[in-house]
Amino acid sequence: INQDWDPQTGPLFLYICGEGTCRKPADNSFVVKMAKAMKGRVLALEHRFYGMSHPTSDWSTENLKLLTPDLGLADLAEFATEKSEEFSAKYGIPHRRWITV
């Protein structure tokens, strides 16, 4: 969702898709309405092991050790850090504030 985003002042909304395949949020969803009202931008992130995001080749017990709340939260932090750096470099703006939905 980019059409209303103001790169200078608009926040970034992190839409966490949950336990399934990530889909674009509906135009009448809470996150889209908030982003439009605040001239923000919505970025979606799919959890590891859900939907199309599989960091391993199989569901073995050894590989499922990577499916933990701590690693899921670390993924969110890494995503936010990388996107903040990317947008800072691309738009010449300071690191953004994030709103998680």
ROKEBA-630478 format. One record per residue: residue number from 0; residue in three letters; chain; x, z, y of N, C-alpha, C, O in turn. Coordinates in pm, whole numbers. Each point is the difference from the previous one (the first is absolute). Example, Ala and Ser with C-alpha at 12.3 -4.5 7.8 and 13.67 -1.06 7.14 Angstrom:
@resi->0&resn->ALA&chain->A&n_X->1319&n_Z->780&n_Y->-569&ca_X->-89&ca_Z->0&ca_Y->119&c_X->90&c_Z->0&c_Y->120&o_X->104&o_Z->66&o_Y->-2
@resi->1&resn->SER&chain->A&n_X->-139&n_Z->-138&n_Y->107&ca_X->82&ca_Z->6&ca_Y->119&c_X->-77&c_Z->73&c_Y->109&o_X->51&o_Z->17&o_Y->111
***
This chain:
@resi->0&resn->ILE&chain->A&n_X->87&n_Z->0&n_Y->-115&ca_X->-87&ca_Z->0&ca_Y->115&c_X->92&c_Z->0&c_Y->122&o_X->61&o_Z->102&o_Y->33
@resi->1&resn->ASN&chain->A&n_X->-51&n_Z->-213&n_Y->32&ca_X->97&ca_Z->-12&ca_Y->108&c_X->-59&c_Z->-42&c_Y->133&o_X->62&o_Z->22&o_Y->104
@resi->2&resn->GLN&chain->A&n_X->-180&n_Z->-82&n_Y->-103&ca_X->-49&ca_Z->-68&ca_Y->120&c_X->-15&c_Z->91&c_Y->121&o_X->10&o_Z->-48&o_Y->113
@resi->3&resn->ASP&chain->A&n_X->-34&n_Z->175&n_Y->-131&ca_X->-18&ca_Z->91&ca_Y->113&c_X->121&c_Z->89&c_Y->25&o_X->-3&o_Z->85&o_Y->89
@resi->4&resn->TRP&chain->A&n_X->110&n_Z->-103&n_Y->-166&ca_X->115&ca_Z->90&ca_Y->8&c_X->77&c_Z->-18&c_Y->128&o_X->33&o_Z->-112&o_Y->39
@resi->5&resn->ASP&chain->A&n_X->-5&n_Z->223&n_Y->28&ca_X->86&ca_Z->0&ca_Y->117&c_X->136&c_Z->56&c_Y->-44&o_X->12&o_Z->121&o_Y->-20
@resi->6&resn->PRO&chain->A&n_X->89&n_Z->-205&n_Y->5&ca_X->129&ca_Z->47&ca_Y->-51&c_X->65&c_Z->109&c_Y->85&o_X->81&o_Z->78&o_Y->-51
@resi->7&resn->GLN&chain->A&n_X->-114&n_Z->-71&n_Y->179&ca_X->62&ca_Z->99&ca_Y->87&c_X->-61&c_Z->139&c_Y->-14&o_X->71&o_Z->100&o_Y->11
@resi->8&resn->THR&chain->A&n_X->-202&n_Z->-91&n_Y->-34&ca_X->-65&ca_Z->131&ca_Y->-2&c_X->-81&c_Z->29&c_Y->-125&o_X->-33&o_Z->115&o_Y->-27
@resi->9&resn->GLY&chain->A&n_X->2&n_Z->-216&n_Y->-51&ca_X->-89&ca_Z->19&ca_Y->-115&c_X->68&c_Z->69&c_Y->-117&o_X->113&o_Z->-34&o_Y->-36
@resi->10&resn->PRO&chain->A&n_X->-182&n_Z->131&n_Y->-25&ca_X->57&ca_Z->69&ca_Y->-116&c_X->-7&c_Z->-88&c_Y->-124&o_X->-72&o_Z->-100&o_Y->-4
@resi->11&resn->LEU&chain->A&n_X->147&n_Z->138&n_Y->-97&ca_X->-5&ca_Z->-65&ca_Y->-130&c_X->-82&c_Z->88&c_Y->-94&o_X->28&o_Z->119&o_Y->-14
@resi->12&resn->PHE&chain->A&n_X->-126&n_Z->-178&n_Y->-50&ca_X->-83&ca_Z->72&ca_Y->-96&c_X->48&c_Z->-34&c_Y->-139&o_X->4&o_Z->-117&o_Y->-38
@resi->13&resn->LEU&chain->A&n_X->32&n_Z->218&n_Y->-40&ca_X->42&ca_Z->-21&ca_Y->-137&c_X->-122&c_Z->22&c_Y->-90&o_X->-47&o_Z->112&o_Y->-17
@resi->14&resn->TYR&chain->A&n_X->-1&n_Z->-221&n_Y->-41&ca_X->-115&ca_Z->2&ca_Y->-89&c_X->52&c_Z->9&c_Y->-143&o_X->59&o_Z->-95&o_Y->-51
@resi->15&resn->ILE&chain->A&n_X->-81&n_Z->210&n_Y->-13&ca_X->47&ca_Z->22&ca_Y->-136&c_X->-113&c_Z->-40&c_Y->-94&o_X->-108&o_Z->60&o_Y->1
@resi->16&resn->CYS&chain->A&n_X->134&n_Z->-160&n_Y->-81&ca_X->-107&ca_Z->-64&ca_Y->-78&c_X->-54&c_Z->83&c_Y->-115&o_X->-111&o_Z->-27&o_Y->-46
@resi->17&resn->GLY&chain->A&n_X->181&n_Z->124&n_Y->-1&ca_X->-52&ca_Z->84&ca_Y->-107&c_X->39&c_Z->-49&c_Y->-138&o_X->101&o_Z->-68&o_Y->-17
@resi->18&resn->GLU&chain->A&n_X->-182&n_Z->102&n_Y->-80&ca_X->33&ca_Z->-24&ca_Y->-140&c_X->-62&c_Z->-129&c_Y->-50&o_X->-87&o_Z->2&o_Y->-87
@resi->19&resn->GLY&chain->A&n_X->132&n_Z->-112&n_Y->140&ca_X->-50&ca_Z->-130&ca_Y->-41&c_X->69&c_Z->-109&c_Y->79&o_X->91&o_Z->27&o_Y->78
@resi->20&resn->THR&chain->A&n_X->-135&n_Z->-150&n_Y->-99&ca_X->58&ca_Z->-113&ca_Y->72&c_X->-34&c_Z->10&c_Y->148&o_X->-116&o_Z->22&o_Y->36
@resi->21&resn->CYS&chain->A&n_X->213&n_Z->-38&n_Y->47&ca_X->-18&ca_Z->9&ca_Y->144&c_X->-77&c_Z->-122&c_Y->52&o_X->33&o_Z->-114&o_Y->-33
@resi->22&resn->ARG&chain->A&n_X->-134&n_Z->140&n_Y->113&ca_X->-77&ca_Z->-107&ca_Y->62&c_X->-7&c_Z->26&c_Y->151&o_X->11&o_Z->114&o_Y->45
@resi->23&resn->LYS&chain->A&n_X->-30&n_Z->-220&n_Y->29&ca_X->-16&ca_Z->13&ca_Y->145&c_X->-121&c_Z->90&c_Y->28&o_X->-105&o_Z->-20&o_Y->-60
@resi->24&resn->PRO&chain->A&n_X->119&n_Z->117&n_Y->150&ca_X->-115&ca_Z->84&ca_Y->34&c_X->-109&c_Z->-83&c_Y->69&o_X->30&o_Z->-95&o_Y->72
@resi->25&resn->ALA&chain->A&n_X->-154&n_Z->132&n_Y->-96&ca_X->-114&ca_Z->-70&ca_Y->58&c_X->1&c_Z->12&c_Y->152&o_X->49&o_Z->99&o_Y->55
@resi->26&resn->ASP&chain->A&n_X->-102&n_Z->-199&n_Y->13&ca_X->-5&ca_Z->0&ca_Y->147&c_X->-76&c_Z->119&c_Y->57&o_X->26&o_Z->42&o_Y->112
@resi->27&resn->ASN&chain->A&n_X->-121&n_Z->12&n_Y->-190&ca_X->-78&ca_Z->114&ca_Y->49&c_X->50&c_Z->133&c_Y->-55&o_X->-68&o_Z->102&o_Y->11
@resi->28&resn->SER&chain->A&n_X->189&n_Z->-101&n_Y->-71&ca_X->55&ca_Z->124&ca_Y->-52&c_X->52&c_Z->88&c_Y->113&o_X->26&o_Z->-47&o_Y->111
@resi->29&resn->PHE&chain->A&n_X->-12&n_Z->175&n_Y->-142&ca_X->48&ca_Z->97&ca_Y->98&c_X->136&c_Z->-41&c_Y->57&o_X->20&o_Z->3&o_Y->122
@resi->30&resn->VAL&chain->A&n_X->73&n_Z->-40&n_Y->-210&ca_X->135&ca_Z->-30&ca_Y->45&c_X->3&c_Z->-122&c_Y->93&o_X->73&o_Z->-1&o_Y->99
@resi->31&resn->VAL&chain->A&n_X->-151&n_Z->-100&n_Y->-130&ca_X->-4&ca_Z->-121&ca_Y->85&c_X->-65&c_Z->32&c_Y->134&o_X->49&o_Z->-44&o_Y->104
@resi->32&resn->LYS&chain->A&n_X->-158&n_Z->119&n_Y->-106&ca_X->-65&ca_Z->38&ca_Y->126&c_X->94&c_Z->81&c_Y->89&o_X->6&o_Z->-22&o_Y->121
@resi->33&resn->MET&chain->A&n_X->68&n_Z->117&n_Y->-181&ca_X->93&ca_Z->81&ca_Y->78&c_X->114&c_Z->-85&c_Y->55&o_X->39&o_Z->15&o_Y->116
@resi->34&resn->ALA&chain->A&n_X->13&n_Z->-105&n_Y->-198&ca_X->109&ca_Z->-85&ca_Y->45&c_X->-44&c_Z->-88&c_Y->117&o_X->74&o_Z->-15&o_Y->98
@resi->35&resn->LYS&chain->A&n_X->-192&n_Z->-42&n_Y->-107&ca_X->-50&ca_Z->-83&ca_Y->110&c_X->-20&c_Z->82&c_Y->127&o_X->36&o_Z->-43&o_Y->109
@resi->36&resn->ALA&chain->A&n_X->-93&n_Z->162&n_Y->-125&ca_X->-27&ca_Z->85&ca_Y->117&c_X->130&c_Z->44&c_Y->69&o_X->2&o_Z->18&o_Y->122
@resi->37&resn->MET&chain->A&n_X->105&n_Z->0&n_Y->-200&ca_X->126&ca_Z->49&ca_Y->55&c_X->104&c_Z->-111&c_Y->18&o_X->116&o_Z->27&o_Y->30
@resi->38&resn->LYS&chain->A&n_X->-160&n_Z->-153&n_Y->-49&ca_X->91&ca_Z->-115&ca_Y->6&c_X->117&c_Z->18&c_Y->-96&o_X->115&o_Z->-31&o_Y->32
@resi->39&resn->GLY&chain->A&n_X->-149&n_Z->82&n_Y->-150&ca_X->101&ca_Z->26&ca_Y->-103&c_X->11&c_Z->-113&c_Y->-100&o_X->-71&o_Z->-100&o_Y->9
@resi->40&resn->ARG&chain->A&n_X->159&n_Z->119&n_Y->-103&ca_X->22&ca_Z->-98&ca_Y->-107&c_X->-9&c_Z->72&c_Y->-133&o_X->53&o_Z->110&o_Y->-15
@resi->41&resn->VAL&chain->A&n_X->-121&n_Z->-170&n_Y->-82&ca_X->-17&ca_Z->59&ca_Y->-133&c_X->101&c_Z->-63&c_Y->-96&o_X->9&o_Z->-123&o_Y->-11
@resi->42&resn->LEU&chain->A&n_X->66&n_Z->208&n_Y->-56&ca_X->90&ca_Z->-44&ca_Y->-107&c_X->-44&c_Z->70&c_Y->-128&o_X->-21&o_Z->121&o_Y->-2
@resi->43&resn->ALA&chain->A&n_X->7&n_Z->-198&n_Y->-105&ca_X->-47&ca_Z->55&ca_Y->-127&c_X->118&c_Z->18&c_Y->-95&o_X->94&o_Z->-79&o_Y->-1
@resi->44&resn->LEU&chain->A&n_X->-102&n_Z->185&n_Y->-79&ca_X->104&ca_Z->27&ca_Y->-98&c_X->-67&c_Z->37&c_Y->-132&o_X->-88&o_Z->85&o_Y->-5
@resi->45&resn->GLU&chain->A&n_X->132&n_Z->-150&n_Y->-101&ca_X->-51&ca_Z->27&ca_Y->-134&c_X->94&c_Z->97&c_Y->-70&o_X->122&o_Z->-18&o_Y->2
@resi->46&resn->HIS&chain->A&n_X->-178&n_Z->120&n_Y->-64&ca_X->82&ca_Z->97&ca_Y->-75&c_X->70&c_Z->-65&c_Y->-117&o_X->-51&o_Z->-94&o_Y->-62
@resi->47&resn->ARG&chain->A&n_X->169&n_Z->144&n_Y->31&ca_X->71&ca_Z->-48&ca_Y->-118&c_X->-84&c_Z->27&c_Y->-125&o_X->-68&o_Z->102&o_Y->-9
@resi->48&resn->PHE&chain->A&n_X->73&n_Z->-191&n_Y->-85&ca_X->-71&ca_Z->4&ca_Y->-128&c_X->-148&c_Z->-34&c_Y->11&o_X->-68&o_Z->-5&o_Y->-102
@resi->49&resn->TYR&chain->A&n_X->16&n_Z->-18&n_Y->221&ca_X->-142&ca_Z->-36&ca_Y->15&c_X->-10&c_Z->-143&c_Y->51&o_X->88&o_Z->-48&o_Y->71
@resi->50&resn->GLY&chain->A&n_X->-196&n_Z->-19&n_Y->-107&ca_X->-20&ca_Z->-136&ca_Y->46&c_X->112&c_Z->-90&c_Y->-49&o_X->30&o_Z->-4&o_Y->-120
@resi->51&resn->MET&chain->A&n_X->32&n_Z->-68&n_Y->212&ca_X->106&ca_Z->-95&ca_Y->-34&c_X->140&c_Z->62&c_Y->13&o_X->100&o_Z->-67&o_Y->-25
@resi->52&resn->SER&chain->A&n_X->-93&n_Z->194&n_Y->63&ca_X->130&ca_Z->65&ca_Y->26&c_X->50&c_Z->74&c_Y->-124&o_X->-40&o_Z->114&o_Y->-26
@resi->53&resn->HIS&chain->A&n_X->128&n_Z->-178&n_Y->-48&ca_X->58&ca_Z->60&ca_Y->-120&c_X->152&c_Z->-5&c_Y->10&o_X->60&o_Z->-106&o_Y->-15
@resi->54&resn->PRO&chain->A&n_X->2&n_Z->221&n_Y->40&ca_X->146&ca_Z->0&ca_Y->16&c_X->76&c_Z->-11&c_Y->-133&o_X->123&o_Z->-12&o_Y->1
@resi->55&resn->THR&chain->A&n_X->-194&n_Z->16&n_Y->-113&ca_X->65&ca_Z->-9&ca_Y->-130&c_X->-70&c_Z->-107&c_Y->-84&o_X->-106&o_Z->-49&o_Y->36
@resi->56&resn->SER&chain->A&n_X->168&n_Z->15&n_Y->-148&ca_X->-53&ca_Z->-107&ca_Y->-84&c_X->-107&c_Z->47&c_Y->-98&o_X->-74&o_Z->-82&o_Y->-55
@resi->57&resn->ASP&chain->A&n_X->65&n_Z->214&n_Y->33&ca_X->-101&ca_Z->50&ca_Y->-95&c_X->-44&c_Z->141&c_Y->39&o_X->51&o_Z->59&o_Y->94
@resi->58&resn->TRP&chain->A&n_X->-147&n_Z->-7&n_Y->-170&ca_X->-60&ca_Z->131&ca_Y->27&c_X->56&c_Z->106&c_Y->-95&o_X->-73&o_Z->92&o_Y->-39
@resi->59&resn->SER&chain->A&n_X->198&n_Z->-102&n_Y->3&ca_X->60&ca_Z->98&ca_Y->-91&c_X->4&c_Z->137&c_Y->68&o_X->-6&o_Z->12&o_Y->122
@resi->60&resn->THR&chain->A&n_X->16&n_Z->91&n_Y->-206&ca_X->8&ca_Z->137&ca_Y->52&c_X->119&c_Z->14&c_Y->95&o_X->-11&o_Z->67&o_Y->103
@resi->61&resn->GLU&chain->A&n_X->121&n_Z->-129&n_Y->-137&ca_X->119&ca_Z->7&ca_Y->86&c_X->-29&c_Z->-59&c_Y->138&o_X->37&o_Z->58&o_Y->102
@resi->62&resn->ASN&chain->A&n_X->-103&n_Z->-174&n_Y->-99&ca_X->-31&ca_Z->-64&ca_Y->128&c_X->-107&c_Z->74&c_Y->78&o_X->3&o_Z->1&o_Y->123
@resi->63&resn->LEU&chain->A&n_X->-97&n_Z->62&n_Y->-193&ca_X->-105&ca_Z->74&ca_Y->71&c_X->52&c_Z->126&c_Y->68&o_X->-72&o_Z->62&o_Y->78
@resi->64&resn->LYS&chain->A&n_X->195&n_Z->-25&n_Y->-106&ca_X->61&ca_Z->112&ca_Y->72&c_X->17&c_Z->-34&c_Y->148&o_X->20&o_Z->89&o_Y->83
@resi->65&resn->LEU&chain->A&n_X->-29&n_Z->-219&n_Y->-51&ca_X->10&ca_Z->-44&ca_Y->140&c_X->-134&c_Z->8&c_Y->73&o_X->-7&o_Z->-27&o_Y->120
@resi->66&resn->LEU&chain->A&n_X->-99&n_Z->64&n_Y->-191&ca_X->-134&ca_Z->11&ca_Y->59&c_X->-26&c_Z->146&c_Y->33&o_X->-66&o_Z->71&o_Y->-77
@resi->67&resn->THR&chain->A&n_X->117&n_Z->-27&n_Y->191&ca_X->-17&ca_Z->140&ca_Y->42&c_X->-48&c_Z->4&c_Y->144&o_X->23&o_Z->-93&o_Y->76
@resi->68&resn->PRO&chain->A&n_X->-90&n_Z->202&n_Y->-38&ca_X->-41&ca_Z->13&ca_Y->141&c_X->119&c_Z->-3&c_Y->96&o_X->-9&o_Z->-60&o_Y->107
@resi->69&resn->ASP&chain->A&n_X->119&n_Z->124&n_Y->-144&ca_X->116&ca_Z->3&ca_Y->88&c_X->56&c_Z->-140&c_Y->25&o_X->34&o_Z->-34&o_Y->113
@resi->70&resn->LEU&chain->A&n_X->-25&n_Z->-47&n_Y->-219&ca_X->51&ca_Z->-135&ca_Y->17&c_X->-100&c_Z->-88&c_Y->76&o_X->41&o_Z->-88&o_Y->75
@resi->71&resn->GLY&chain->A&n_X->-171&n_Z->112&n_Y->-95&ca_X->-100&ca_Z->-74&ca_Y->77&c_X->11&c_Z->30&c_Y->148&o_X->-9&o_Z->-91&o_Y->83
@resi->72&resn->LEU&chain->A&n_X->29&n_Z->217&n_Y->-48&ca_X->18&ca_Z->38&ca_Y->141&c_X->130&c_Z->-56&c_Y->56&o_X->6&o_Z->-41&o_Y->116
@resi->73&resn->ALA&chain->A&n_X->98&n_Z->39&n_Y->-198&ca_X->127&ca_Z->-58&ca_Y->44&c_X->-16&c_Z->-150&c_Y->28&o_X->60&o_Z->-52&o_Y->94
@resi->74&resn->ASP&chain->A&n_X->-141&n_Z->-17&n_Y->-175&ca_X->-28&ca_Z->-142&ca_Y->24&c_X->-65&c_Z->-19&c_Y->137&o_X->36&o_Z->-91&o_Y->74
@resi->75&resn->LEU&chain->A&n_X->-133&n_Z->177&n_Y->-41&ca_X->-68&ca_Z->-9&ca_Y->129&c_X->98&c_Z->20&c_Y->115&o_X->-3&o_Z->-74&o_Y->98
@resi->76&resn->ALA&chain->A&n_X->89&n_Z->174&n_Y->-111&ca_X->98&ca_Z->28&ca_Y->105&c_X->97&c_Z->-117&c_Y->16&o_X->33&o_Z->-37&o_Y->113
@resi->77&resn->GLU&chain->A&n_X->12&n_Z->-20&n_Y->-223&ca_X->93&ca_Z->-113&ca_Y->5&c_X->-67&c_Z->-121&c_Y->65&o_X->61&o_Z->-68&o_Y->82
@resi->78&resn->PHE&chain->A&n_X->-185&n_Z->41&n_Y->-120&ca_X->-74&ca_Z->-112&ca_Y->58&c_X->-13&c_Z->16&c_Y->151&o_X->27&o_Z->-93&o_Y->75
@resi->79&resn->ALA&chain->A&n_X->-69&n_Z->213&n_Y->-31&ca_X->-18&ca_Z->25&ca_Y->143&c_X->132&c_Z->-14&c_Y->76&o_X->3&o_Z->-56&o_Y->110
@resi->80&resn->THR&chain->A&n_X->105&n_Z->106&n_Y->-167&ca_X->131&ca_Z->-10&ca_Y->65&c_X->43&c_Z->-145&c_Y->12&o_X->42&o_Z->-44&o_Y->107
@resi->81&resn->GLU&chain->A&n_X->-54&n_Z->-32&n_Y->-216&ca_X->41&ca_Z->-140&ca_Y->4&c_X->-84&c_Z->-82&c_Y->98&o_X->55&o_Z->-81&o_Y->75
@resi->82&resn->LYS&chain->A&n_X->-186&n_Z->102&n_Y->-75&ca_X->-86&ca_Z->-75&ca_Y->91&c_X->26&c_Z->39&c_Y->145&o_X->-1&o_Z->-85&o_Y->89
@resi->83&resn->SER&chain->A&n_X->25&n_Z->214&n_Y->-63&ca_X->32&ca_Z->43&ca_Y->137&c_X->126&c_Z->-68&c_Y->50&o_X->5&o_Z->-47&o_Y->113
@resi->84&resn->GLU&chain->A&n_X->97&n_Z->42&n_Y->-198&ca_X->125&ca_Z->-66&ca_Y->38&c_X->-22&c_Z->-149&c_Y->21&o_X->55&o_Z->-59&o_Y->93
@resi->85&resn->GLU&chain->A&n_X->-134&n_Z->-2&n_Y->-181&ca_X->-28&ca_Z->-144&ca_Y->12&c_X->-72&c_Z->-31&c_Y->131&o_X->38&o_Z->-94&o_Y->70
@resi->86&resn->PHE&chain->A&n_X->-141&n_Z->172&n_Y->-37&ca_X->-76&ca_Z->-26&ca_Y->122&c_X->83&c_Z->33&c_Y->124&o_X->-13&o_Z->-67&o_Y->103
@resi->87&resn->SER&chain->A&n_X->98&n_Z->169&n_Y->-111&ca_X->86&ca_Z->32&ca_Y->113&c_X->93&c_Z->-117&c_Y->30&o_X->20&o_Z->-37&o_Y->116
@resi->88&resn->ALA&chain->A&n_X->38&n_Z->-20&n_Y->-221&ca_X->91&ca_Z->-113&ca_Y->18&c_X->-75&c_Z->-125&c_Y->46&o_X->48&o_Z->-73&o_Y->87
@resi->89&resn->LYS&chain->A&n_X->-163&n_Z->48&n_Y->-146&ca_X->-74&ca_Z->-124&ca_Y->28&c_X->-63&c_Z->-1&c_Y->139&o_X->3&o_Z->-101&o_Y->70
@resi->90&resn->TYR&chain->A&n_X->-59&n_Z->215&n_Y->-30&ca_X->-74&ca_Z->5&ca_Y->127&c_X->73&c_Z->77&c_Y->109&o_X->-49&o_Z->9&o_Y->113
@resi->91&resn->GLY&chain->A&n_X->166&n_Z->45&n_Y->-143&ca_X->76&ca_Z->73&ca_Y->101&c_X->-70&c_Z->125&c_Y->47&o_X->7&o_Z->36&o_Y->118
@resi->92&resn->ILE&chain->A&n_X->-76&n_Z->31&n_Y->-210&ca_X->-75&ca_Z->120&ca_Y->35&c_X->55&c_Z->118&c_Y->-79&o_X->63&o_Z->-18&o_Y->-104
@resi->93&resn->PRO&chain->A&n_X->-86&n_Z->139&n_Y->153&ca_X->46&ca_Z->118&ca_Y->-75&c_X->-78&c_Z->13&c_Y->-131&o_X->-101&o_Z->-66&o_Y->-21
@resi->94&resn->HIS&chain->A&n_X->149&n_Z->153&n_Y->-65&ca_X->-70&ca_Z->24&ca_Y->-125&c_X->-144&c_Z->40&c_Y->27&o_X->-29&o_Z->75&o_Y->94
@resi->95&resn->ARG&chain->A&n_X->-61&n_Z->-126&n_Y->-177&ca_X->-144&ca_Z->18&ca_Y->22&c_X->-50&c_Z->132&c_Y->-57&o_X->61&o_Z->60&o_Y->-89
@resi->96&resn->ARG&chain->A&n_X->-174&n_Z->-18&n_Y->142&ca_X->-73&ca_Z->111&ca_Y->-61&c_X->-88&c_Z->-58&c_Y->-108&o_X->-56&o_Z->-109&o_Y->14
@resi->97&resn->TRP&chain->A&n_X->44&n_Z->183&n_Y->-122&ca_X->-79&ca_Z->-46&ca_Y->-114&c_X->-123&c_Z->86&c_Y->-15&o_X->3&o_Z->121&o_Y->23
@resi->98&resn->ILE&chain->A&n_X->-112&n_Z->-184&n_Y->-62&ca_X->-123&ca_Z->70&ca_Y->-36&c_X->-29&c_Z->-41&c_Y->-143&o_X->-12&o_Z->-119&o_Y->-30
@resi->99&resn->THR&chain->A&n_X->2&n_Z->217&n_Y->-58&ca_X->-20&ca_Z->-30&ca_Y->-143&c_X->-146&c_Z->17&c_Y->-38&o_X->-63&o_Z->101&o_Y->31
@resi->100&resn->VAL&chain->A&n_X->11&n_Z->-202&n_Y->-100&ca_X->-140&ca_Z->1&ca_Y->-43&c_X->-5&c_Z->-28&c_Y->-148&o_X->-108&o_Z->-4&o_Y->-59
***
